[in-house]
Amino acid sequence: MTSHHASRPFVRILVALAVALFVSPARADETTGTWTGEVGVQGNYYWETSTRVIAPEVRFRLTSPDGTDVRAEYLVDSITSASLAAGVVEDIRFTETRHQVTVGAGHEFDLGEAQLRLDASTRISHEPDYLATGVTLAGTLSLAQRCTLIGMALTYIHDDVGSVVRGSQPREGGGRDLSDRGRVGQLEGFTLGLSLSQILTSQLVASFGYDLVYNWGYLQNPYRGVSIEGVVRPEDHPDERLRHSLYGRVALYVPETRTAFHALYRFYVDGWDLAAVTPEGRIYQEIGDLITLRLRYRFYSQTRSFFYRAPDQYTADDPFVTNDPKMQDFSSHLVGAHARVGMEFLERTFLGFAHEGEVWFSFDYWWQSSRFGNGVIAQAGLRVPF
């Protein structure tokens, strides 16, 4: 099964794409009654000591003359993991494939001096031992000539968790012996998101948000075990988790140098006594009319959950045990660079149909004190409107 740690970066990527579509939807040409849209492809690469993920994705969006847009996204993860990362005794490296499809639609209603955009989407993700589904309903109210944006989103998830045990012996035709243990539990949850974005001046924007997440059901990893007094016991977490996140961003643009400075901060706390802070700084620099560069630094620090202990400190009487490095206290530092290049130079070539598009490249590296070790995320993408 894909660990939450491995898949989380790609979940964050899909959420970021949904927010981008939600806040700045493409518009059809209402004067001519034509349809517009865009298509995009992106490659994602994620690596850490025990896990490697290669994940290409494709996105499509179409907007009608009245401003209604529909979109679809498809992503496939090829995940190679060492089973030691799941806490088993014998280290067997294996590869799984996860397929994810997201479809959605949205429309903006003109309310005179205000605008209301409503959006709905659904997502399904499947891998050999996991089936995840989710539905999101969202709305944004624009006020004061779009200087104030008030947003709300509600998401429900339902995941079926299975277990496929990989043996140490090769099977006929390649690979390893597989033992499908079937469904071991289900995970459900609701997320409520509230946001406020305010243009303060022509060069200064501030945004704030709050997320409330409530999960219940199977919240542990079926593959991780904990050695307690010489006996390996399956990992066992509480069956409920309430999470709170507060975040904010201030963005300042300096027109004289065509530079933007972003300061971000996130505070997180949950019912498992885990708390975290994430300050981040970004610098964007426009170079000419086609190139934008971005540098960023992010620091992350968290406390441990109330039931986390070193494996040799657990006893048979402990109701909850874990071997999850994300439950311990640790910190990390991330640095990254991003480049976005417009393709207007293609206008008079045989590729002129793509001259309004753009390509981008990014690379992030982080150092962390947990046993997951250091890691990288690299991305490359292409977007072409039509």
N, C-alpha and C positions, 0 to 999 in steps of 0.2 A: 504494500500500500504506500502511496506517496505520503511522506510525512507532511504535517502542516508547515513545518519549517521550509521544506523544499518548495512547496506550491505557493507559499504566501507571496513571494515577489510577483508572481504572475497574476495572482488575484488582485494585488495592488495595481498592476498594469491595467487590467480590465476595468477596475473601478475608476482609475484616472481617465481612461478613454470615455467611459460613460458620462463622467462629470463634464469633460470637454464638449461632448455632443449636447449635453443638457444645457450648459450655460451659453454656448455659442452655436446654435443650430444653423445648418446651411439653409439658405433661402432660395426658393424657386423664383424665376423671373415672372412676377405677377402681371407685368405690363404686356408681355408677349404670350403668356399662358404656356410657357415651356417648362419641362421638367429639368431639374439639375441634380447633381449628386457628386459622389467621389468614391474612389476605390483606393485602398491602401494595403500594403503588405509590410510585415515587420518580422525580423528574426531576433530571437532572444537567446542569450547564452548565460547560464548560471553555473558557478562552480564553487565548491568548498571541499574541505578535506575528504568527506565521505559521500558527497553527492555531486552529480553533474547533470544539468538539464539543458537540452536543446529544444527550443519551442518556436517554430514558425507560426505565424498567424496571418489571416487575411480579413479585411473589413470592407463592407460595402454599405453605402448610404444613398438613398434616393429621396428627393424632396418634390412634392407636387406643387402645382401653381398656387394653391391656396395656403401653402406653408406647412402642410403635414409631411413629416418625414418618417421613413421606415429604415431600419438598419439591421444588419446581420453580421456576426463575427464568428470566425471559426479558428480555434487554436488547438494545436496538438503538442503535447509534451512527450519527449523521449527522455526518461529519467533513469539514470544509472546510479545505483546506490550500493554501498557496502552494507551488508546485513549487520555488521557490528554496530552501525549507527543506530539500529533499532534495539540494541541491547542483547542480542543473542550471543551464544558462546562461540560458534564457528563463523568465521568471516567468509561470506560467499557474495561476490559481486554479481548483481543482476540488473536487468533493464526492463522497465515497464513503459507502456504508452498510455497516455491520458488524452482523451478527446473532449473538447468543450465547445458548445455551440450557444450563442447568445443572440436573441432576436428582440427587437423593441420598436416602439413607435411613439411619436410625440407630436403635439400641436400647440401653437401659441394662439391665445384668444385675445383680441384687442378689446380692452375695457375702457377705452377713451384715454384718460390720463395715466392709465396703468395697463400692464400686459400680464397675462397669466399663461404660463406654459405648463402643460401636463404631459407626463411621460410614463410609459409602462414598459417593462422588459422582463424577460424570463431567461433562465440559464439552466443548462443541463451539462453535467460533467461526468464522464464514465471512464473507469479504469478497471482492471481485472478484479479488484477487491473493493471497489468503492463506487457508489452512485450518488451524486450530489445534484440537487435541484434547488432552484431559488426563483423568487418572484419579487420584483421591485416596483413600487408606485412612487412617483416623485412629482413635485410641483415647485415652480419658482414664480414669485410675484415681483414684477419690475415696477418701481416707483420713481418719481422725480426724473423723468426722461432717462430712465435706465441707470441713474446714478446710485440707486439703492436696490439690491437684490435680496429677497428673503426666500430661503429654500427649505423644503422639508422632504424627506424620503423615508419610506418604510419598506423593509425587506424581510421576507420570511424564507428560511432555508429548511430543507429536509434531506438528510444524508443517510443512506444505508451503508453501514460499515461491515465489510467482510474480512475474511482471513484466508490467505493462500500461503501455505508453508512451503518453503523451498528446501528440498533435501540436498545433501552433499554429493549424491551420486548423479552422474550424467544420465539423461534419458535417451532413448532411441530417437534419432533425428536431431539431436542437439539440445542444448539447454540443460536444465536440472529437473529432477523429480519434483512434481507439484502435488500438493495435497490440499484440495479446496475444502476448507472447514465451513464454508457457507457464511451466512449472515451471523454476526456476533453482536450487533446492536444498532441503534439508530441515534443520530444527533439532530436536534432541532433547535431553531433559534429565531429571534426577532431582532432587528436593528432599526432604531429610530435615529435619524440624523436631522439636525437643525443647523442652518447656516445663515450668516448675514455678511453681505459684501457691500462696502460703501466707498464711492469715489469721493475723496475729501477735497482734492484739488485736481487740476489738470495733470499733475505729476505724482500724486500720492493716492494710493488705494490701500484700504485695510479690510480684512475679512476675518471672521471668527466662526467657530462651529463647535457643536457638541454632539457626540455619538453615545447612544445607550445601547448596549448589546446584552441580550439575555439568552444564554444557551442552556439546554438541558438534555440529558440522555447519556450517550456513550462518549465520554470526553477524554478517554485515554487511547493509547496506541496498542492495538492487539498484538503487536510483534515485540514490544519491549517487556523485558522481565527484570526483576530485581533479586539479587542473591541475598537472602536473609538467613543468617545462621546456617549457611551451607546449603540452603534450599532455594531454588529459583522460583519466585512467585510472580505471577502476572502483574503488570502495572495496574494500579487502581487509583483513580482520581475521584473527587466529589462529583456527583451527577448534576450539579447546577453551577453556573458561573455568571455573575453579573458584572459587566464591564462598563466603565465610564471613561470617555476621552474628551478633553478640552484642547482646542487647537486655535492658533491664530497666525496671521501673516500680514506683514506690512511691506508694501512695494513702493519704492521711490524711483522715478525716472528722471535722469539728468539730460535734457535735450542738447545741451552744449557739447557733450561728449558722446551722446547716444548710448548711455550706460544706465542699467537698471540694477538696483540693489534690493534684495529680498531678505527679510528676516522672518524665520518661522520658528514656532515653538509648539510642542505638544506635551500634554501631561496626561498620564494614564494611571488608573487605579482599578482594582477589581476585588471581588469578594473572596479571593484566595490570598489576600494580603500582598499581592504583587503590585508594585508601583513603579512607574518609569517616567523619565523625562527625556525629551528629544529636541534640543535646540539645533537649528540649522541656518546657515547663511549661504546665499547664492549671489553671484554677479553675472549679469548678462551684458554682452557687448556686441552692438551692431557694427559690422564692417562692410561699408558700402551699402547697397540696397538688397543684396542677396544673401549675406552671411550673418548669422547670429551665433555667438559662442557663449557657453555657460560654464562656469566653474562653481563647485559647491563643496561645502564641508558640513558633515553632520556628526553630532556626538549622541550616543545613546547610553543610558545607564538605568539599571533596574534592580529592585530588591528581589529576594527569593519568596516563593510561595510559603504559606504557613506549614505545609507538610513536606517540604523538600529537606532531605538530609543526605549526607554521604551514605552510600550503600551499606557500609559496615556499621552504621549507627541505627539502622532500623531494627525493630524487634518483631516477633511474631504477633504481638498485640496491637501494632500500629494499624489503624483502620484504613489509612491511605498511604500508598507507597508510589514512588516515581523514579524513573531513570531518564527523565526528559531534561536535557541541558537547559531548555528554555524556562524551566522552573527554578533555576538557581539564580543567584545574584551574579551579574556580569555587566560589562560595559564594552562599547565598540566605538571605533572612529571610522568614518567613511569619507573618502575624497573622490570626486568625479568630475568628468569633463564631458561636454555635449556640444555638438556642432550641427546647425541646421542651415541648409543651402537651398535657396530658391533656384528654379530652373528656367528663368526667363530667357537665358541665353540659347535655349532650344527653339525659340519662336520661329526663326527663319530656316529651320532644318527639317528633315523628314520626320523628326520627333516633335514637331511643333504642337501636336495635340496635347503634350504634357508640359507646355511652357508655364502654366499656372501652378504646377505642382512643386513639391519640395522633397528633399532627401535629408535624412539625419543620421547621426552616429553618436553613440555615447559609450562611456566606459567608467565604471565605478569600482573602486577597490576599498575593502574595509578590513580592519584589524579588530578581532574580538577575543575576549578572554575566556569564552566558553569552549568546551571541547570540540565544538563544530569547527573551530579554527578559522583562519582567514579565508576570504572569498572574493569573487569578482562577479559583476554583472555587466554584460556587453549587449548592445542593441544596435540594429541598423534597420532603417525603414524608408519607405517611399509612399507618398500620397499624391494622387492625381485627381483633380476635380474635373467634372465634365458637365 
